[in-house]
Structures are given as C-alpha cells and as structure tokens.
Amino acid sequence: GACVRTLTGHKGAIRSLVVSPHGRYLASGDSEGAVLIFDISTALIVTELLGHTDTIHSLVYDRDAQVLVSGGADCQLHVWTLSKLCPDSTMEADEEGSLPTATVNGTNQCRMATYRTKATPVQ
C-alpha cells in the first residue's frame, strides 16, 4: 500500500503507538517522554501530554477513549483523563485556534494520577 498520511511533530524517535477505539485519534509516545495525540483524519496534533522524563514504551486507551495510560523508562505510569480536554469525545481548538497542551504543572491539567513502578521501567 501507499502512504496516505504523514503525521509529524515528535522531537524524539517514536517508540509507542495506539489508535483510539473509535478510530479518530492516534496517540504516540517518543524517546524524550512526550505523548502526542493526533486527529487521524486531519493529521493535526490535538494535544501534547507532558510529564514523563524518559522514553514512552506503552500507551493504551480505555474502551471509550476518555482515558489514556502511558508508561515508560522513567518507571512511571501516567493516567490521563482526556474528557477534560475533549468533552463529549471531541477535541477542538479554543477561540484563538490554540489546542490544549496538558502539562504536569500547566493550566490545562488532565493528568489524573501518576504511579511509580519501583525501579522497573514499563516495557
């Protein structure tokens, strides 16, 4: 098959991918600890989830695509509630056209919890 869409935006090498259950979004994790969520139909970044300090090895959505769990080499699991970013399962730009960025200490907080996995990185 031929390439139908190219998604760009990561600074580090992509290490993990997951498509949301309804097929609208793609979450990707990179070697620098960033998680990007893309709208597959437009190839645009919907939001960036920051909080990890090392490679993302694992991503999984819940069955309703309202929660995303990320895990990686920093020995942490982050549980992100996407419903705070996307009420009614939609992620849209604000009045100025800016998309939300979810950061650990930012104003658009969407991280529900962080769990330390001792000294064993999540694979």
N, C-alpha and C positions, 0 to 999 in steps of 0.2 A: 504494500500500500504506500501511498504518497503522504507526505506530511501535510496536514490540513491546517495546523495552527501551531505557532511557536509562542511559548509563554516565557517572558524574561523578567528579571528583577532581583534574582539572588546574587549576592556578592560571593558566597562560598559555593562549593560543589554541592549539588543536590544529593541527599542521602536517603530521603524517605518521601513517599507519595501516597495519597489516599483520595479517592473520589467520594463525595458525599453520597448518601444512599439515594437521594432523588436525582443525582447526576448533574446538578447545576454547578457545584463548586469542586475545585481541586485544591487540597492542602498539600504543601510541600515543605520539607524541612531541609536545612542545609548544614554544612560543616562549621558554620560560625554561630549556630544556635538560633537562627531566625526561622520562623514559620510564616509562610505567605499563603494567603487564601486567594485563589483566582476564580473569577467567573469564567467558566469554560467557554461559553458562547461568545464572549467579547474579548477574551484573553487579557482582561484588565485585572490588576491587583485590587481586591476588595478590601483587604486589611492585612496588617503585619502584626504578628504576635511575638512580642519580645519578652524574654525572661530567662531563657536558657543561656548558659555561658559556654557551651561546647556543642559538638555535633548532635543533631537530632537523628535518632535511629528508628523511632517508631511513632506513627500517627494513627489514630483511629477515631472515627465519628461514632456517636450513638445512633440508633436507628432513625431518629427524627432529625438528625443533623443540627441539633441545638447545642450539643456538647462535643468538644474535640479534646482528646487527651494526647499530649506529646511527651515523649520520653527520650532520654539521650545519655551521652557520655558524661554529663555533669552530675550523674546519679540522682536526677530529679524527674518526677512526673508532674506535669502541669495539667490541670483540668480547667479548660476554658469554656465559659458559657457564651456561646455565640448568639443566643437570643438577646443579649444586651446590646449586641452590635447589629443584630438583624431581627427586629420584632417581626413576628409572623413569617419567619423564614426568608425574609428579604433583606439584603444589604444594599443600602442606597447612599449616595453622596448627600452631604448636607447642603444647605442653601448656597454655600460658596463653591460647591463642587468638590470639596475635600472628603476623602474617605477616612474612616476612623482608623487610628493606629492604637492597638492595645499594648500598653507597656506596663511594666511592673509598678511603677510609681506615677503613671500618667493619669490624665483626667478621664480617659476612655477605658477605665479598668474593666476587664472582662474575665480576669483570672479568678476562678472560684477557689482553687486550692493548689498547694504545692506539697508533694510528698517526697521525702528523701528516701532513697533506696540503698541506704548504707554506703558501702564503698563499691557496690557492683553497678556498673553502667547498665542502662536499659538497652538491650540489643534488639 
